[in-house]
Amino acid sequence: MFKMPSLIWLQLVEGKADVVVTVAELVAMLPSKTTDVNTWSNLRYRAILVTADVTEAATGTTLSGNNTVQCTYTKYVLSFLDITPTSFKPGLSISAYVRTTGC
């Protein structure tokens, strides 16, 4: 059964706030039944929609936003840059140019 997370109220500091959600809490929100709630494999390749509503205290104006996060097994994504050679000879060294981005 799908379990909605509880509301989290945070005080913004310099326009920012950090939210920490454990793997067990994420797995508990899954619509499918899982036996091991602490396993990252239950979340692999799933997309998580994160939404936020921020209300300005002085005016009462509320702004809403959302973004999707994709779960992967890797902490970083490696992308080969176009200047990386596309062919090589076994036994010879090669320089590869990669970009890393956080997931």
C-alpha positions as CSV (number, residue, x, y, z in Angstrom):
1,M,0.0,0.0,0.0
2,F,1.3,3.5,-0.9
3,K,2.3,5.5,2.1
4,M,2.5,9.2,1.8
5,P,5.4,10.8,3.7
6,S,4.6,13.1,6.6
7,L,4.9,16.9,6.1
8,I,8.3,18.3,7.0
9,W,8.4,21.9,8.1
10,L,11.8,23.6,7.8
11,Q,13.1,27.0,8.5
12,L,15.1,28.4,5.6
13,V,18.5,29.8,6.3
14,E,19.7,32.2,3.6
15,G,17.1,30.7,1.3
16,K,18.2,27.1,1.7
17,A,17.2,24.1,3.8
18,D,18.5,20.5,3.8
19,V,16.1,17.5,3.9
20,V,17.4,14.1,4.8
21,V,15.3,11.0,3.9
22,T,16.6,7.5,4.7
23,V,16.4,4.6,2.2
24,A,14.0,2.8,4.6
25,E,11.6,5.9,4.5
26,L,11.8,6.0,0.7
27,V,11.1,2.2,0.3
28,A,8.2,2.6,2.7
29,M,6.6,5.0,0.2
30,L,6.7,2.4,-2.6
31,P,3.4,1.1,-3.9
32,S,4.7,-2.4,-4.2
33,K,5.3,-4.8,-1.3
34,T,9.0,-5.3,-0.4
35,T,10.4,-7.6,2.2
36,D,13.6,-5.8,3.0
37,V,12.9,-2.1,3.6
38,N,16.6,-1.2,4.0
39,T,17.8,-2.3,0.5
40,W,18.8,0.2,-2.0
41,S,17.9,-2.3,-4.8
42,N,14.2,-1.7,-4.1
43,L,14.7,1.9,-5.4
44,R,16.9,1.3,-8.4
45,Y,15.9,3.0,-11.6
46,R,12.9,4.6,-9.9
47,A,12.1,8.2,-10.3
48,I,11.2,10.2,-7.2
49,L,9.2,13.4,-7.5
50,V,10.1,16.0,-5.0
51,T,7.7,18.9,-4.4
52,A,8.1,21.9,-2.2
53,D,5.8,24.8,-1.2
54,V,7.6,27.8,0.3
55,T,5.6,30.6,1.9
56,E,7.1,34.0,2.5
57,A,6.3,35.0,6.1
58,A,6.1,38.8,5.4
59,T,3.7,38.6,2.5
60,G,2.1,35.2,2.8
61,T,3.0,34.5,-0.9
62,T,3.5,30.8,-1.6
63,L,5.7,29.5,-4.4
64,S,5.6,25.9,-5.5
65,G,8.2,23.8,-7.3
66,N,9.0,20.3,-8.1
67,N,11.8,18.2,-9.6
68,T,12.4,14.5,-10.4
69,V,15.4,12.6,-9.1
70,Q,16.4,9.3,-10.7
71,C,17.8,6.5,-8.4
72,T,20.9,4.7,-9.6
73,Y,23.5,2.4,-8.2
74,T,26.3,4.8,-8.8
75,K,27.1,7.9,-6.8
76,Y,28.4,9.7,-9.8
77,V,27.7,9.7,-13.6
78,L,30.8,9.6,-15.8
79,S,30.5,11.0,-19.3
80,F,33.2,10.8,-21.9
81,L,34.0,14.1,-23.5
82,D,34.2,14.4,-27.3
83,I,38.0,14.9,-27.2
84,T,38.5,11.4,-25.8
85,P,40.0,9.1,-28.5
86,T,37.5,6.6,-30.0
87,S,40.1,3.9,-30.8
88,F,43.1,2.5,-29.0
89,K,45.7,-0.3,-29.3
90,P,45.9,-2.9,-26.6
91,G,49.0,-2.5,-24.4
92,L,49.4,1.2,-25.2
93,S,48.3,3.8,-22.6
94,I,45.4,6.1,-23.5
95,S,44.2,9.3,-22.0
96,A,40.4,9.5,-21.4
97,Y,38.6,12.7,-20.7
98,V,35.6,12.4,-18.5
99,R,33.1,14.6,-16.7
100,T,31.7,13.6,-13.4
101,T,28.3,14.8,-12.1
102,G,26.7,13.9,-8.9
103,C,23.5,11.9,-8.8
